[in-house]
Amino acid sequence: MHSETEEFSDVRFNQRAVIEFLTAEKVPPIEIHRQMQAVYGDQCADVSTVRRCETRFKDGHLGQADLSDKHEGRISKTTAALVEGY
């Protein structure tokens, strides 16, 4: 059973993965945010967070971006293989 904090962290992790993927697809941040709001509702990251993540992913290496939540201490890296697997 997940605690509320773990579930929130999982949602944030998933949202960062969505932002990374849609950034690779060249979807503008405002559209990424709109699509995420439809799915995550009240738990959706705000548009400024989407823009910050999008910039970070564009400046880094897509598929190798660190999706970890620095505040939660979670360390995980996505790989191109993960994205290609879907």
VMD Tcl script that builds the backbone (N, CA, C; Angstrom):
set m [mol new atoms 258]
animate dup $m
set s [atomselect $m all]
$s set {name element resname resid chain x y z} {
  {N N MET 1 A 0.848 -1.180 0.000}
  {CA C MET 1 A 0.000 0.000 0.000}
  {C C MET 1 A 0.893 1.242 0.000}
  {N N HIS 2 A 0.585 2.170 -0.885}
  {CA C HIS 2 A 1.357 3.411 -0.997}
  {C C HIS 2 A 0.812 4.453 -0.032}
  {N N SER 3 A 1.707 5.200 0.550}
  {CA C SER 3 A 1.269 6.327 1.359}
  {C C SER 3 A 0.887 7.469 0.425}
  {N N GLU 4 A 0.221 8.465 0.967}
  {CA C GLU 4 A -0.180 9.628 0.172}
  {C C GLU 4 A 1.042 10.348 -0.406}
  {N N THR 5 A 2.118 10.414 0.366}
  {CA C THR 5 A 3.349 11.053 -0.108}
  {C C THR 5 A 3.948 10.277 -1.267}
  {N N GLU 6 A 3.959 8.943 -1.180}
  {CA C GLU 6 A 4.491 8.116 -2.268}
  {C C GLU 6 A 3.658 8.271 -3.532}
  {N N GLU 7 A 2.334 8.315 -3.377}
  {CA C GLU 7 A 1.461 8.478 -4.536}
  {C C GLU 7 A 1.698 9.829 -5.200}
  {N N PHE 8 A 1.856 10.898 -4.411}
  {CA C PHE 8 A 2.131 12.229 -4.958}
  {C C PHE 8 A 3.458 12.216 -5.699}
  {N N SER 9 A 4.468 11.570 -5.113}
  {CA C SER 9 A 5.775 11.473 -5.744}
  {C C SER 9 A 5.679 10.694 -7.059}
  {N N ASP 10 A 4.899 9.622 -7.081}
  {CA C ASP 10 A 4.701 8.837 -8.300}
  {C C ASP 10 A 4.025 9.671 -9.384}
  {N N VAL 11 A 3.037 10.471 -9.017}
  {CA C VAL 11 A 2.351 11.332 -9.978}
  {C C VAL 11 A 3.334 12.345 -10.549}
  {N N ARG 12 A 4.144 12.936 -9.702}
  {CA C ARG 12 A 5.132 13.917 -10.169}
  {C C ARG 12 A 6.150 13.270 -11.096}
  {N N PHE 13 A 6.604 12.075 -10.744}
  {CA C PHE 13 A 7.539 11.340 -11.593}
  {C C PHE 13 A 6.911 11.062 -12.957}
  {N N ASN 14 A 5.667 10.591 -12.954}
  {CA C ASN 14 A 4.964 10.297 -14.205}
  {C C ASN 14 A 4.795 11.552 -15.056}
  {N N GLN 15 A 4.486 12.665 -14.418}
  {CA C GLN 15 A 4.313 13.904 -15.169}
  {C C GLN 15 A 5.621 14.350 -15.809}
  {N N ARG 16 A 6.728 14.201 -15.108}
  {CA C ARG 16 A 8.018 14.555 -15.704}
  {C C ARG 16 A 8.322 13.659 -16.907}
  {N N ALA 17 A 7.955 12.390 -16.823}
  {CA C ALA 17 A 8.154 11.480 -17.956}
  {C C ALA 17 A 7.305 11.910 -19.150}
  {N N VAL 18 A 6.060 12.325 -18.887}
  {CA C VAL 18 A 5.175 12.808 -19.959}
  {C C VAL 18 A 5.781 14.054 -20.603}
  {N N ILE 19 A 6.268 14.975 -19.773}
  {CA C ILE 19 A 6.866 16.211 -20.299}
  {C C ILE 19 A 8.079 15.874 -21.158}
  {N N GLU 20 A 8.918 14.964 -20.703}
  {CA C GLU 20 A 10.094 14.594 -21.482}
  {C C GLU 20 A 9.679 13.998 -22.825}
  {N N PHE 21 A 8.723 13.095 -22.801}
  {CA C PHE 21 A 8.279 12.445 -24.035}
  {C C PHE 21 A 7.688 13.453 -25.019}
  {N N LEU 22 A 6.776 14.294 -24.531}
  {CA C LEU 22 A 6.130 15.257 -25.431}
  {C C LEU 22 A 7.108 16.332 -25.902}
  {N N THR 23 A 8.119 16.654 -25.090}
  {CA C THR 23 A 9.165 17.572 -25.540}
  {C C THR 23 A 9.909 16.952 -26.716}
  {N N ALA 24 A 10.201 15.671 -26.631}
  {CA C ALA 24 A 10.876 14.972 -27.733}
  {C C ALA 24 A 10.023 14.974 -28.994}
  {N N GLU 25 A 8.705 14.992 -28.813}
  {CA C GLU 25 A 7.773 15.045 -29.936}
  {C C GLU 25 A 7.543 16.476 -30.418}
  {N N LYS 26 A 8.259 17.421 -29.821}
  {CA C LYS 26 A 8.202 18.847 -30.171}
  {C C LYS 26 A 6.829 19.485 -29.919}
  {N N VAL 27 A 6.157 19.011 -28.870}
  {CA C VAL 27 A 4.877 19.593 -28.456}
  {C C VAL 27 A 5.196 20.814 -27.593}
  {N N PRO 28 A 4.566 21.972 -27.876}
  {CA C PRO 28 A 4.825 23.188 -27.077}
  {C C PRO 28 A 4.390 23.007 -25.611}
  {N N PRO 29 A 5.095 23.658 -24.682}
  {CA C PRO 29 A 4.788 23.515 -23.262}
  {C C PRO 29 A 3.331 23.794 -22.906}
  {N N ILE 30 A 2.720 24.788 -23.514}
  {CA C ILE 30 A 1.324 25.103 -23.171}
  {C C ILE 30 A 0.394 23.954 -23.559}
  {N N GLU 31 A 0.700 23.281 -24.661}
  {CA C GLU 31 A -0.098 22.133 -25.091}
  {C C GLU 31 A 0.169 20.922 -24.194}
  {N N ILE 32 A 1.421 20.752 -23.781}
  {CA C ILE 32 A 1.741 19.679 -22.831}
  {C C ILE 32 A 0.917 19.873 -21.564}
  {N N HIS 33 A 0.904 21.109 -21.073}
  {CA C HIS 33 A 0.152 21.405 -19.849}
  {C C HIS 33 A -1.342 21.133 -20.034}
  {N N ARG 34 A -1.889 21.544 -21.173}
  {CA C ARG 34 A -3.311 21.319 -21.440}
  {C C ARG 34 A -3.639 19.825 -21.425}
  {N N GLN 35 A -2.815 19.040 -22.074}
  {CA C GLN 35 A -3.052 17.590 -22.117}
  {C C GLN 35 A -2.912 16.957 -20.732}
  {N N MET 36 A -1.929 17.421 -19.978}
  {CA C MET 36 A -1.732 16.879 -18.632}
  {C C MET 36 A -2.885 17.253 -17.705}
  {N N GLN 37 A -3.418 18.451 -17.840}
  {CA C GLN 37 A -4.558 18.860 -17.011}
  {C C GLN 37 A -5.748 17.940 -17.243}
  {N N ALA 38 A -5.945 17.536 -18.491}
  {CA C ALA 38 A -7.067 16.645 -18.810}
  {C C ALA 38 A -6.913 15.298 -18.113}
  {N N VAL 39 A -5.689 14.865 -17.905}
  {CA C VAL 39 A -5.444 13.560 -17.289}
  {C C VAL 39 A -5.304 13.662 -15.772}
  {N N TYR 40 A -4.501 14.625 -15.296}
  {CA C TYR 40 A -4.162 14.690 -13.875}
  {C C TYR 40 A -5.046 15.626 -13.055}
  {N N GLY 41 A -5.829 16.467 -13.707}
  {CA C GLY 41 A -6.744 17.355 -12.993}
  {C C GLY 41 A -6.046 18.215 -11.959}
  {N N ASP 42 A -6.526 18.175 -10.719}
  {CA C ASP 42 A -5.993 19.002 -9.633}
  {C C ASP 42 A -4.545 18.677 -9.275}
  {N N GLN 43 A -4.075 17.490 -9.627}
  {CA C GLN 43 A -2.702 17.096 -9.306}
  {C C GLN 43 A -1.710 17.507 -10.392}
  {N N CYS 44 A -2.189 18.183 -11.425}
  {CA C CYS 44 A -1.331 18.573 -12.543}
  {C C CYS 44 A -0.342 19.656 -12.122}
  {N N ALA 45 A 0.892 19.502 -12.594}
  {CA C ALA 45 A 1.906 20.537 -12.371}
  {C C ALA 45 A 1.450 21.816 -13.059}
  {N N ASP 46 A 1.879 22.962 -12.530}
  {CA C ASP 46 A 1.476 24.216 -13.174}
  {C C ASP 46 A 2.302 24.434 -14.444}
  {N N VAL 47 A 1.833 25.339 -15.283}
  {CA C VAL 47 A 2.458 25.554 -16.590}
  {C C VAL 47 A 3.903 26.032 -16.452}
  {N N SER 48 A 4.234 26.778 -15.422}
  {CA C SER 48 A 5.618 27.229 -15.238}
  {C C SER 48 A 6.539 26.037 -14.961}
  {N N THR 49 A 6.049 25.050 -14.242}
  {CA C THR 49 A 6.822 23.838 -13.994}
  {C C THR 49 A 7.037 23.071 -15.296}
  {N N VAL 50 A 5.999 22.997 -16.117}
  {CA C VAL 50 A 6.115 22.332 -17.418}
  {C C VAL 50 A 7.177 23.029 -18.258}
  {N N ARG 51 A 7.158 24.350 -18.268}
  {CA C ARG 51 A 8.150 25.109 -19.050}
  {C C ARG 51 A 9.568 24.870 -18.544}
  {N N ARG 52 A 9.750 24.869 -17.209}
  {CA C ARG 52 A 11.080 24.618 -16.639}
  {C C ARG 52 A 11.588 23.226 -17.012}
  {N N CYS 53 A 10.720 22.239 -16.890}
  {CA C CYS 53 A 11.106 20.863 -17.233}
  {C C CYS 53 A 11.425 20.748 -18.713}
  {N N GLU 54 A 10.602 21.366 -19.537}
  {CA C GLU 54 A 10.797 21.317 -20.992}
  {C C GLU 54 A 12.156 21.914 -21.360}
  {N N THR 55 A 12.510 23.028 -20.742}
  {CA C THR 55 A 13.804 23.659 -21.000}
  {C C THR 55 A 14.938 22.751 -20.556}
  {N N ARG 56 A 14.795 22.161 -19.388}
  {CA C ARG 56 A 15.825 21.255 -18.866}
  {C C ARG 56 A 16.006 20.058 -19.795}
  {N N PHE 57 A 14.901 19.490 -20.274}
  {CA C PHE 57 A 14.994 18.329 -21.158}
  {C C PHE 57 A 15.588 18.711 -22.507}
  {N N LYS 58 A 15.233 19.893 -23.011}
  {CA C LYS 58 A 15.795 20.335 -24.292}
  {C C LYS 58 A 17.288 20.613 -24.158}
  {N N ASP 59 A 17.707 21.171 -23.026}
  {CA C ASP 59 A 19.111 21.493 -22.805}
  {C C ASP 59 A 19.951 20.244 -22.522}
  {N N GLY 60 A 19.305 19.205 -21.994}
  {CA C GLY 60 A 20.005 17.959 -21.700}
  {C C GLY 60 A 19.898 17.025 -22.878}
  {N N HIS 61 A 20.048 15.793 -22.590}
  {CA C HIS 61 A 19.938 14.784 -23.623}
  {C C HIS 61 A 18.613 14.074 -23.439}
  {N N LEU 62 A 17.708 14.251 -24.396}
  {CA C LEU 62 A 16.421 13.572 -24.300}
  {C C LEU 62 A 16.652 12.074 -24.199}
  {N N GLY 63 A 15.867 11.446 -23.354}
  {CA C GLY 63 A 16.021 10.021 -23.126}
  {C C GLY 63 A 17.042 9.712 -22.044}
  {N N GLN 64 A 17.799 10.702 -21.626}
  {CA C GLN 64 A 18.797 10.517 -20.575}
  {C C GLN 64 A 18.579 11.509 -19.438}
  {N N ALA 65 A 17.503 12.273 -19.485}
  {CA C ALA 65 A 17.249 13.295 -18.470}
  {C C ALA 65 A 16.995 12.645 -17.115}
  {N N ASP 66 A 17.429 13.307 -16.085}
  {CA C ASP 66 A 17.213 12.857 -14.722}
  {C C ASP 66 A 15.802 13.242 -14.320}
  {N N LEU 67 A 14.934 12.265 -14.144}
  {CA C LEU 67 A 13.544 12.531 -13.773}
  {C C LEU 67 A 13.344 12.522 -12.264}
  {N N SER 68 A 14.419 12.396 -11.527}
  {CA C SER 68 A 14.287 12.265 -10.084}
  {C C SER 68 A 13.690 13.518 -9.478}
  {N N ASP 69 A 12.978 13.285 -8.419}
  {CA C ASP 69 A 12.448 14.386 -7.621}
  {C C ASP 69 A 13.503 14.666 -6.564}
  {N N LYS 70 A 14.266 15.724 -6.762}
  {CA C LYS 70 A 15.384 16.020 -5.867}
  {C C LYS 70 A 14.929 16.163 -4.418}
  {N N HIS 71 A 13.688 16.621 -4.211}
  {CA C HIS 71 A 13.188 16.820 -2.854}
  {C C HIS 71 A 12.844 15.494 -2.191}
  {N N GLU 72 A 12.508 14.494 -2.985}
  {CA C GLU 72 A 12.145 13.194 -2.441}
  {C C GLU 72 A 13.350 12.257 -2.379}
  {N N GLY 73 A 14.439 12.632 -3.053}
  {CA C GLY 73 A 15.616 11.799 -3.042}
  {C C GLY 73 A 15.538 10.615 -3.991}
  {N N ARG 74 A 14.521 10.555 -4.815}
  {CA C ARG 74 A 14.374 9.452 -5.759}
  {C C ARG 74 A 15.377 9.639 -6.890}
  {N N ILE 75 A 16.090 8.591 -7.224}
  {CA C ILE 75 A 17.052 8.660 -8.310}
  {C C ILE 75 A 16.644 7.653 -9.371}
  {N N SER 76 A 16.404 8.162 -10.572}
  {CA C SER 76 A 16.028 7.306 -11.683}
  {C C SER 76 A 16.369 8.026 -12.972}
  {N N LYS 77 A 16.795 7.287 -13.958}
  {CA C LYS 77 A 17.074 7.871 -15.262}
  {C C LYS 77 A 16.268 7.121 -16.299}
  {N N THR 78 A 15.655 7.856 -17.209}
  {CA C THR 78 A 14.980 7.204 -18.314}
  {C C THR 78 A 16.012 6.919 -19.367}
  {N N THR 79 A 15.687 5.988 -20.206}
  {CA C THR 79 A 16.579 5.679 -21.324}
  {C C THR 79 A 15.769 5.660 -22.596}
  {N N ALA 80 A 16.454 5.787 -23.693}
  {CA C ALA 80 A 15.779 5.724 -24.989}
  {C C ALA 80 A 15.074 4.392 -25.128}
  {N N ALA 81 A 15.645 3.339 -24.577}
  {CA C ALA 81 A 15.025 2.010 -24.664}
  {C C ALA 81 A 13.656 1.988 -23.989}
  {N N LEU 82 A 13.516 2.693 -22.890}
  {CA C LEU 82 A 12.240 2.754 -22.196}
  {C C LEU 82 A 11.187 3.390 -23.079}
  {N N VAL 83 A 11.517 4.518 -23.687}
  {CA C VAL 83 A 10.581 5.212 -24.562}
  {C C VAL 83 A 10.273 4.346 -25.780}
  {N N GLU 84 A 11.302 3.700 -26.351}
  {CA C GLU 84 A 11.094 2.863 -27.526}
  {C C GLU 84 A 10.271 1.630 -27.202}
  {N N GLY 85 A 10.267 1.199 -25.937}
  {CA C GLY 85 A 9.538 0.020 -25.533}
  {C C GLY 85 A 8.027 0.196 -25.526}
  {N N TYR 86 A 7.560 1.434 -25.660}
  {CA C TYR 86 A 6.116 1.681 -25.615}
  {C C TYR 86 A 5.572 1.960 -26.969}
}
mol reanalyze $m
mol bondsrecalc $m
mol representation Tube
mol addrep $m
